[in-house]
Amino acid sequence: MTALGETLEIAIDNAYNAIPKINFEGMFFRSDIGKKGLNND
């Protein structure tokens, strides 16, 4: 699954907000995808 947004943060939010619309047996998802790009350290 992919998602778009004006910023990386919005794209990540859009992707994770869409997760409840997808459901199948054995489904899992990672919650860290894209978050590394948000670190401004």
Secondary structure, DSSP 8 states (H G I E B T S, - for coil): -----SSHHHHHHHHHHHGGG---TT----S-TTGGGG---
